[in-house]
Amino acid sequence: MPSRYTLMPRTDSLGEGMLVRYAIDMKAAGDPIEEVHAWLEEHRFHLAHWFTVDDLMYLYRGGRVSRTSATAGTLLKIKPVMHMDNPGHLIPMEKVRRLQIERS
């Protein structure tokens, strides 16, 4: 019986933190590590990530968009609404102007 397990949650930030929080709570409740691991494996794809970034240069630095796209998008105040799918790919879902977001 291993004392540690590795899990690739394919999430980021808040989603990964939520999984860790649930694992801590389950372990504190007395659940065996095998059961905690099985629960995490089963539920790691049940998280939906929708987000946007304030500065498109972050996407440029990460290789997601070209420098031209990042510069033009910044000048035009365009923010992409992104979604992370189960394999961990970032998918642009929509492009909105910052003015639209601020008024919502």
C-alpha positions as CSV (number, residue, x, y, z in Angstrom):
1,M,0.0,0.0,0.0
2,P,1.6,3.3,-1.1
3,S,1.8,6.1,1.4
4,R,1.7,8.7,-1.5
5,Y,-0.2,9.0,-4.7
6,T,0.3,11.2,-7.7
7,L,-2.7,12.8,-9.3
8,M,-2.7,14.9,-12.5
9,P,-5.8,17.0,-11.9
10,R,-5.5,18.9,-15.2
11,T,-6.8,21.9,-13.5
12,D,-5.2,25.1,-12.3
13,S,-5.4,27.4,-9.3
14,L,-8.8,27.3,-7.7
15,G,-9.8,23.9,-9.2
16,E,-6.7,22.2,-7.9
17,G,-7.1,23.9,-4.5
18,M,-10.7,22.6,-4.3
19,L,-9.5,19.1,-4.9
20,V,-6.8,19.4,-2.2
21,R,-9.4,20.8,0.2
22,Y,-11.8,17.9,-0.4
23,A,-8.9,15.4,0.1
24,I,-7.9,17.0,3.4
25,D,-11.5,16.9,4.6
26,M,-11.9,13.3,3.6
27,K,-8.6,12.3,5.3
28,A,-9.5,14.2,8.4
29,A,-12.9,12.3,8.5
30,G,-10.9,9.1,8.6
31,D,-11.3,7.9,5.0
32,P,-8.4,5.6,3.9
33,I,-5.9,7.1,1.5
34,E,-7.0,4.6,-1.2
35,E,-10.5,5.9,-1.0
36,V,-9.4,9.5,-1.1
37,H,-7.3,8.8,-4.2
38,A,-10.1,7.0,-5.9
39,W,-12.5,9.9,-5.2
40,L,-10.0,12.4,-6.6
41,E,-9.4,10.3,-9.7
42,E,-13.2,10.1,-10.3
43,H,-13.9,13.7,-9.7
44,R,-10.9,15.5,-11.2
45,F,-12.8,16.0,-14.5
46,H,-15.9,17.4,-12.9
47,L,-14.5,20.9,-12.7
48,A,-15.3,23.6,-15.3
49,H,-12.7,26.4,-15.8
50,W,-13.9,29.6,-17.5
51,F,-11.7,32.6,-17.2
52,T,-10.1,35.6,-18.8
53,V,-6.8,37.4,-18.4
54,D,-6.2,41.1,-17.8
55,D,-3.1,41.4,-19.9
56,L,-2.8,39.4,-23.2
57,M,1.0,39.5,-22.8
58,Y,0.6,36.6,-20.3
59,L,-0.9,34.5,-23.2
60,Y,1.9,35.6,-25.5
61,R,4.6,34.7,-22.9
62,G,3.0,31.3,-22.5
63,G,3.0,30.7,-26.2
64,R,-0.8,30.9,-26.6
65,V,-1.0,33.9,-28.9
66,S,1.4,35.7,-31.2
67,R,3.0,39.1,-30.1
68,T,0.9,40.8,-32.9
69,S,-2.3,39.3,-31.5
70,A,-1.4,40.2,-27.9
71,T,-0.5,43.8,-28.9
72,A,-3.6,44.3,-31.1
73,G,-5.9,42.8,-28.5
74,T,-4.5,45.0,-25.8
75,L,-4.8,48.2,-27.9
76,L,-8.4,47.3,-28.8
77,K,-9.2,46.3,-25.3
78,I,-10.2,42.7,-26.3
79,K,-10.3,40.0,-23.7
80,P,-10.7,36.4,-24.6
81,V,-13.0,34.2,-22.5
82,M,-11.1,30.9,-22.2
83,H,-12.1,27.4,-21.2
84,M,-9.9,24.5,-20.1
85,D,-11.1,21.2,-21.5
86,N,-10.5,17.8,-19.8
87,P,-7.1,17.1,-21.4
88,G,-5.9,20.5,-20.2
89,H,-6.1,22.5,-23.4
90,L,-7.0,26.2,-23.4
91,I,-9.8,26.9,-25.8
92,P,-10.9,30.4,-26.6
93,M,-14.7,30.6,-26.4
94,E,-15.4,34.2,-27.0
95,K,-13.8,37.6,-27.4
96,V,-15.3,40.5,-25.5
97,R,-14.3,44.2,-25.3
98,R,-13.3,45.3,-21.8
99,L,-16.1,47.9,-21.9
100,Q,-18.7,45.2,-22.1
101,I,-17.2,43.4,-19.1
102,E,-17.0,46.6,-17.0
103,R,-20.7,47.4,-17.6
104,S,-22.0,43.9,-16.7
